[in-house]
Each structure stands twice: as structure tokens, then as C-alpha cells.
Amino acid sequence: MISKYGQCLFKAFLRREFSHENIEFWIAVEQYRKARERKLPAKAQKIINEFVLSQAPREVNLDSVTKDVLINSTALSQPDYNTFDQAQKKIQGILEADAYIRFLQSDLYLELVHPERYSSPAESPQAEKSSGTRTFAGTTKEQRKGLPPHADSSE
């Protein structure tokens, strides 16, 4: 999550998947750690209210033990920079094990990594360099040797 652009793209993907609250919680905890110490109690309470409480507006999927530790302990009365460590690790694990893998396989990510596969032939630098005629999916006839004749009706 080092890249701000990558973070925004991942958030957009999670929004499409209806699970963006997980990354928003993760980011809120990162911001919490950068806050001044005197602001920690208010920020901790905001995170609890927004993400941790049952029926919270953006409730994340934390187990009851982790929730109880955050809600019923001294975490709120005397929060420190490590208050949300365990909860953040659990949410990060959920993201890594499920959502991030789907993100890496998504069109959203693949278009970023391999723009040449998703751009139109006129936009592609390969289109200008190629001596062959552009046809099916931006490939040349020479590149498609071996494809069945019905793959491109323009031939």
C-alpha cells in the first residue's frame, strides 16, 4: 500500500466489490498512527464508532474477541499507537487472502499493468510498428496463425 495511485485503484476495485470498508479501516488506522498523542482518544473513538461497533456505518468483519478487546478494554480510555494493531492485522489478512488476489486478476489492474492489451489498435504503439494488417483483438494476421478461420470475420 505504498503507492497512493495503487491504493486508490485498489479502493476503487473494493468499492465495485462492495467491500471497501476494509481498506478504509486499514487506512484510518495508518492515519491514526500519525496523529498527535493528545488526539488519539478522539480518533480511536471515531474508528470504533465507524468500523468496529456492531451495526457501524462501515463495519468491518472482525471476530468477537478482537471487537471486545477494542470496545471493552482500556483501548478507548488510554489508547496508544498500537491500539488497533491486532484488528488491522486481521483486516489486512482478509484483504491479502481474498480481495487482493481478485484485484490482481481484475481488468482494472490488468489494464494498468498491460495497457497494450486493452488499448485500441489506433492507440497502441505496436499498431504503428507492425507491418501486418490489424484485425481480431488488435493482433496481426501473422500473430494469429493457428486460430480457426471463423475467429475474425473480416478475413
N, C-alpha and C positions, 0 to 999 in steps of 0.2 A: 504494500500500500504506500510505497514511497512516492510514486508518480501521482501528482494531482490529476492529470489527464486520465490515467488509468483508473484512478479512484472514481472519477466522475463517470467513466464508461461502465465500470462495474456497478455503480449505483443505478445507472440507467437500466442496465440489464436486470438488476434485482427488482426495480420498480415494475418492469414488464412481467416479472415472475411473481409479483405480489409478496416479496419478502425483503423489501428494502429496509425494514426496521432493524434488521440485524446489523447491516453496515452502518446505519445511522447511530446505533448504540455504540458500536466499536469506535466510531469517530468521536462521539460525545465523550467517551472515556479518555481518548487520547487528548482531547481539548481540556478535560478535567485535570489531567496530569500537568498541564502547562499553566494552570490558574495559580493565582497567588494564594498562599496558605489561608489567609483570612476569609477567602471566598469559597473555600472547599465545602463548608456545611450547606450553604445555599445551593451550590452546584450539585452536590451529592443528592440533596432532596429533590432537585429538578430531575435528575437522571432516574431516581427511584420512581417518582410520580409518572414520568413519561414512558419508561421502558420496563420497569420491574414489577410494579403492583399488578395484581390480577385486574383485568379489565382496563389496564392503562391504555392511553390512546395509541401507542406504538409498542405494545407488549411484545417482548422477546421470549423465546422458548427456553426458559431456564428451569432446571429441576427445582422442586420444592425446598430442598435443603439449601441450595445456593440463595434462593429468594429469601428464605427465613433468616439466613445469616445477615443479609443486607438490610432487611426490614426490621428485625427484632434485636439487633445487636447494637453495640456502641458505634457501628459504622456511620450512623446518622448524627449521633451526638458528638463524636470525636473522630470525624473522618480524616484519613491521611491519603497520601498519594497512591497507596496500594489498596484502597478500599474495594475497588472494582476488579482487581487483578483476576481473581478466580472466575468471576462472571464473564469477563472479557475473553479469557482463555477458552471458556466453554462455547461462547458465541463464535469465536474465531475458528474453533474446531468444527462447528456446524458449517460455517462458510467454506472452509477448506475441503471438508469431506464431501460436500454436496454442491452447493451453489457455484463455487469457483470452478469446479470441474465442468459443470454445464456451461458456465461463462466461456471457458476456453474452447468449447466446441460450438459456441453460438456464432451466428452470422455476424452479429455486432462486433465480436472480437476478431473473427477471421477476416472481415473486411478491412480492419485496421492493420492486421499483420500481413495480409496478402492482397493489397488493393488491386493488383494486376488481374486477379481472378474475378473481381467484381466490377471493374470499370468497363464502360462501353468500349468497343474497338476503336472508336474515334479518339477517346481519351487516353488510350493505352499507348505508351511509348513503343511497345512491341509492334503495334499496328503500323507505325511508320517505318520500322526497320525491316519488317517481313516482306519478302518478295511474293509470297503466296497471297491468294485472294482470301479475305476474311469471311468466315462462314459461321457455322454452328458454334455457339458459346465462345466466340472470339478466337477460335483456333483457325489455322490454315488447313487447306485440304491435305497438305503434306503431313501435318501433325495428326490428322485424323485417320491415317491409313489403318486399316483393320477394323474400322467402325462399320456396322451394317449400312447399306446404301440408303435405307429409309431414315437414318439419323438426321439428315439435312435435306429438306425438300427442295432447296434451291439448286441442287446439283443437277 
